[in-house]
Amino acid sequence: MIENYLRDIPDGQTVLFEVIQKETGVKMDERGKTYMRTALKRLKREYSSIIGSGIELACPENTISIVGHAVRKIDNSVKRGEKKTKNLSNQFYDDLSNEEKKALNFLSAMFGGIRAYSLSGKNLFKQKHLSTPNPVLPDNM
């Protein structure tokens, strides 16, 4: 029911949870919101959350904001992984076998590379860039 309802909503429209509940009869508790996210995935429709009240469906005006949010989430996850790798390396590096040391060094380098790219993307999609009509892109893109 939620999928049928969301299929006809125009791009860029803000939809409140209480309206979805009223129109579909599906209670918008955690389970209902999970159904809504599943429906949006099936429809291949992106959105941004309006915490506590609803969602805003993707449109040209909020595309960069939605992508920027995804980049920030990646950066935060990689930051946590990088921190764990560093902490574990400091604690147990000497006790590891040569193969495990190589693997840990590789993982550390991998996190560093991903972090460098995610930081450049994070800087690209900062809010200050959204206010300008033509954001400045790096030369190497």
Contacts in CASP RR format, 6 or more apart in sequence:
PFRMAT RR
TARGET T0000
AUTHOR 0000-0000-0000
METHOD contacts of the structure
MODEL  1
MIENYLRDIPDGQTVLFEVIQKETGVKMDERGKTYMRTALKRLKREYSSI
IGSGIELACPENTISIVGHAVRKIDNSVKRGEKKTKNLSNQFYDDLSNEE
KKALNFLSAMFGGIRAYSLSGKNLFKQKHLSTPNPVLPDNM
1 24 0 8 1.000
1 25 0 8 1.000
1 26 0 8 1.000
2 20 0 8 1.000
2 24 0 8 1.000
2 26 0 8 1.000
2 32 0 8 1.000
2 35 0 8 1.000
2 36 0 8 1.000
2 39 0 8 1.000
3 39 0 8 1.000
3 42 0 8 1.000
3 43 0 8 1.000
5 20 0 8 1.000
5 23 0 8 1.000
5 24 0 8 1.000
6 15 0 8 1.000
6 20 0 8 1.000
6 36 0 8 1.000
6 39 0 8 1.000
6 40 0 8 1.000
6 43 0 8 1.000
6 45 0 8 1.000
6 57 0 8 1.000
7 43 0 8 1.000
9 15 0 8 1.000
9 57 0 8 1.000
10 57 0 8 1.000
11 57 0 8 1.000
11 58 0 8 1.000
11 59 0 8 1.000
12 56 0 8 1.000
12 57 0 8 1.000
12 58 0 8 1.000
12 59 0 8 1.000
12 61 0 8 1.000
12 62 0 8 1.000
13 56 0 8 1.000
13 57 0 8 1.000
14 50 0 8 1.000
14 54 0 8 1.000
14 55 0 8 1.000
14 56 0 8 1.000
14 57 0 8 1.000
15 54 0 8 1.000
15 55 0 8 1.000
15 56 0 8 1.000
15 57 0 8 1.000
16 53 0 8 1.000
16 54 0 8 1.000
17 28 0 8 1.000
17 33 0 8 1.000
17 52 0 8 1.000
17 53 0 8 1.000
17 54 0 8 1.000
18 28 0 8 1.000
20 26 0 8 1.000
20 28 0 8 1.000
20 36 0 8 1.000
20 54 0 8 1.000
21 27 0 8 1.000
21 28 0 8 1.000
26 32 0 8 1.000
26 35 0 8 1.000
26 36 0 8 1.000
28 36 0 8 1.000
36 55 0 8 1.000
40 46 0 8 1.000
40 47 0 8 1.000
40 55 0 8 1.000
45 57 0 8 1.000
45 58 0 8 1.000
46 57 0 8 1.000
46 58 0 8 1.000
46 66 0 8 1.000
47 55 0 8 1.000
47 56 0 8 1.000
47 57 0 8 1.000
47 58 0 8 1.000
47 66 0 8 1.000
48 55 0 8 1.000
48 56 0 8 1.000
48 58 0 8 1.000
48 62 0 8 1.000
48 65 0 8 1.000
48 66 0 8 1.000
48 69 0 8 1.000
49 55 0 8 1.000
50 56 0 8 1.000
56 62 0 8 1.000
58 66 0 8 1.000
64 125 0 8 1.000
64 129 0 8 1.000
64 130 0 8 1.000
64 135 0 8 1.000
65 125 0 8 1.000
65 130 0 8 1.000
67 125 0 8 1.000
68 121 0 8 1.000
68 122 0 8 1.000
68 125 0 8 1.000
71 118 0 8 1.000
71 121 0 8 1.000
71 122 0 8 1.000
71 124 0 8 1.000
71 125 0 8 1.000
72 122 0 8 1.000
72 125 0 8 1.000
74 114 0 8 1.000
74 118 0 8 1.000
75 115 0 8 1.000
75 118 0 8 1.000
75 119 0 8 1.000
75 122 0 8 1.000
78 111 0 8 1.000
78 112 0 8 1.000
78 114 0 8 1.000
78 115 0 8 1.000
78 118 0 8 1.000
79 115 0 8 1.000
81 111 0 8 1.000
82 108 0 8 1.000
82 111 0 8 1.000
82 112 0 8 1.000
82 115 0 8 1.000
85 104 0 8 1.000
85 107 0 8 1.000
85 108 0 8 1.000
85 111 0 8 1.000
86 108 0 8 1.000
88 104 0 8 1.000
89 104 0 8 1.000
89 108 0 8 1.000
93 101 0 8 1.000
93 104 0 8 1.000
96 104 0 8 1.000
120 138 0 8 1.000
124 135 0 8 1.000
124 137 0 8 1.000
124 138 0 8 1.000
129 135 0 8 1.000
129 136 0 8 1.000
END
